[in-house]
């Protein structure tokens, strides 16, 4: 399933997931970590791959800084605009090429690392749009999904989606002249089994889109889940400062 088709399918249920709920504990926790990572005197933020814009809006309100969304899915971009977030419908590289130099104080790529086909090309172009001492902030997860209660077959799909290791992204950033800092932060997740099963059936995360309905159901059965599902969500923050 192509990325555009996947996000068109999940757009209506996206924000029911524990990790995308408006004002949910997870969103507030991520927002706090992002705000701590912003450059001093930050006056502009770009959220690349902003989805439905609920996180963009939260960050905009809490940081009191305008956030521009960049989103290739027109259906998701429409929802973001409905929230009052300014959105450009474009992929990351096309948008970056359309910008002038030294324009933006912070550019964020939240949970979109697996969609980046050419890290060197993208980060080279994003470096040009950042202001001096601006920051590129990548919010992502590990290359391997060990510890997540996914159907067994989807762990391989996770690895296939993350075809370019995180280390290659970090190397590309360093090569372009960014000063890079990496932090891992874990968030304890606990939810009713039915909610987690809905998350899986809705294929909320794109790596699940490669599984058939039968494979999802067989995987859920194989997991033999308890009434409540608990795990640690492992977020990795890559904070890259542009000092040129």
C-alpha positions in Angstrom: 0.0 0.0 0.0 1.4 3.4 -1.0 1.9 6.0 1.7 -0.7 8.3 0.3 -3.3 5.5 0.2 -2.4 4.5 3.7 -2.8 7.9 5.2 -6.0 8.5 3.3 -7.4 5.3 4.9 -6.4 6.2 8.4 -7.1 10.0 8.3 -10.6 9.6 10.0 -9.4 7.3 12.8 -5.9 8.7 13.2 -6.6 10.8 16.3 -8.3 8.0 18.2 -5.0 6.4 18.7 -3.3 6.8 22.1 -0.3 8.5 20.5 -2.3 11.1 18.5 -5.1 12.1 20.8 -5.6 15.8 21.3 -4.3 16.9 24.6 -3.4 13.3 25.6 -0.6 12.5 28.0 1.7 11.3 25.3 1.2 14.3 23.1 1.8 16.7 26.0 4.9 14.7 26.9 6.3 14.8 23.4 5.5 18.5 23.1 7.4 19.3 26.3 10.4 17.5 25.0 10.2 19.3 21.6 9.9 22.7 23.4 13.1 21.9 25.4 14.9 21.2 22.1 14.0 24.4 20.3 16.7 27.0 19.8 16.7 30.1 22.0 14.6 32.9 20.7 12.8 30.6 18.3 10.3 32.6 16.3 9.3 30.1 13.6 8.8 26.3 13.4 8.1 24.0 10.4 6.4 20.7 11.1 7.4 18.4 8.2 4.8 15.6 7.8 2.4 17.4 10.1 -0.5 14.9 9.4 -3.8 16.2 10.7 -2.1 19.0 12.5 -3.2 18.3 16.0 0.4 18.2 17.3 1.3 21.3 15.2 -1.5 23.2 16.8 -0.6 22.0 20.3 3.1 23.0 19.8 2.0 26.4 18.3 -0.2 27.2 21.3 2.1 26.0 24.0 5.3 27.4 22.5 3.6 30.6 21.4 5.4 30.3 18.1 3.8 30.1 14.6 4.0 26.6 13.1 3.9 25.9 9.4 2.8 22.4 8.4 4.2 20.6 5.4 2.1 17.5 4.5 2.0 15.5 1.3 -1.4 14.0 2.1 -4.1 16.4 0.9 -6.8 14.8 3.2 -4.7 15.2 6.3 -3.6 18.7 5.3 -7.2 19.7 5.0 -7.8 18.6 8.6 -4.8 20.5 9.8 -6.0 23.7 8.0 -9.4 23.2 9.8 -7.5 23.6 13.0 -6.0 26.9 12.0 -2.6 25.6 11.1 -1.1 27.0 7.9 -0.2 24.1 5.7 1.7 23.5 2.4 0.7 20.4 0.5 4.1 19.1 -0.6 6.8 16.5 0.2 9.7 17.6 2.4 12.3 18.0 -0.4 10.1 19.8 -2.8 9.1 22.2 0.0 12.7 22.8 1.0 13.7 23.6 -2.6 10.9 26.2 -2.7 12.3 28.1 0.3 14.8 30.9 0.5 18.0 30.8 2.7 18.2 31.3 6.4 14.4 31.5 6.8 13.3 29.1 9.6 14.5 28.8 13.2 13.4 25.2 13.7 12.4 22.4 11.3 10.8 19.3 12.9 10.4 15.8 11.3 8.2 14.0 13.8 7.7 10.2 13.1 8.5 10.6 9.3 12.1 9.4 9.2 11.1 6.2 7.5 9.7 8.2 4.6 13.0 9.8 3.8 14.6 8.1 0.8 17.7 10.3 0.5 18.8 11.7 3.9 21.8 13.5 2.5 19.8 15.4 -0.1 17.1 16.3 2.3 19.3 17.5 5.1 21.6 19.4 2.7 18.5 21.4 1.5 17.1 21.9 5.0 20.4 23.3 6.2 20.0 26.1 3.6 16.5 27.1 4.9 17.6 27.2 8.6 18.7 30.4 10.2 22.1 30.6 11.9 22.0 28.4 15.0 18.6 27.0 13.8 17.8 23.4 14.7 16.6 20.4 12.8 14.7 18.1 15.2 14.0 14.5 14.3 11.5 12.6 16.5 11.7 8.9 15.6 11.8 5.4 17.0 14.5 2.6 16.9 15.3 0.7 13.8 14.0 -2.5 15.5 10.5 -2.9 17.1 11.5 -5.3 19.8 9.4 -4.7 22.9 6.4 -3.5 21.1 3.3 -5.9 21.2 2.9 -6.1 17.4 1.8 -9.2 15.4 4.9 -11.2 14.9 5.0 -10.7 11.1 4.9 -6.9 11.5 8.3 -6.7 13.2 9.8 -7.6 9.9 7.7 -5.0 8.2 9.0 -2.4 10.7 12.6 -3.3 9.7 11.7 -3.1 6.0 10.1 0.3 6.4 13.2 1.6 8.2 15.5 0.6 5.3 17.9 3.4 6.1 19.3 3.0 9.6 19.1 5.9 12.0 22.9 5.9 12.1 22.9 6.9 8.4 20.7 9.8 9.1 23.0 11.0 11.9 26.0 10.5 9.7 24.3 12.5 6.9 23.5 15.4 9.3 27.1 15.5 10.6 28.5 15.4 7.0 26.4 18.5 6.2 27.9 20.4 9.1 25.2 20.0 11.8 26.3 19.5 15.4 24.2 16.5 16.4 22.9 15.3 19.8 20.9 12.2 20.3 18.6 11.4 23.2 16.4 8.4 23.9 13.3 8.9 26.0 10.8 6.2 27.0 7.1 6.7 27.6 5.2 4.1 29.6 2.1 3.0 27.7 -0.9 1.2 29.2 -4.3 0.7 27.6 -7.2 -1.7 27.4 -6.6 -4.7 25.1 -9.5 -3.6 22.9 -7.9 -0.2 22.2 -4.6 -1.8 21.2 -6.4 -4.3 19.0 -8.2 -1.4 17.3 -4.8 0.4 16.8 -3.5 -2.7 15.0 -6.7 -3.3 12.9 -6.8 0.3 11.8 -3.1 0.0 10.8 -2.4 3.3 12.5 1.3 3.1 12.0 2.3 2.6 8.3 4.4 -0.5 8.8 1.1 -2.4 9.6 -0.3 -1.5 6.2 1.6 -4.4 4.6 -0.3 -7.0 6.6 -3.6 -8.5 5.3 -6.7 -8.7 7.5 -6.0 -12.3 8.1 -2.4 -11.7 9.1 -3.5 -9.0 11.6 -6.1 -11.3 13.2 -3.7 -14.2 13.3 -1.1 -12.0 14.8 -3.5 -10.7 17.5 -4.4 -14.2 18.4 -0.7 -15.2 18.6 0.0 -12.3 21.0 -2.4 -13.7 23.6 -2.8 -10.3 25.1 -3.8 -9.6 28.7 -6.8 -7.4 29.5 -4.4 -4.4 29.6 -1.5 -3.9 27.3 1.7 -2.4 28.7 5.0 -1.4 27.0 7.6 1.3 26.7 7.3 3.5 23.7 10.9 4.3 22.8 11.3 7.8 21.3 14.6 9.0 19.9 15.2 12.8 19.6 17.9 13.8 17.1 18.7 17.5 17.7 20.9 18.9 15.0 22.1 22.5 15.3 23.1 24.5 12.2 26.0 26.7 13.3 27.0 28.0 9.8 
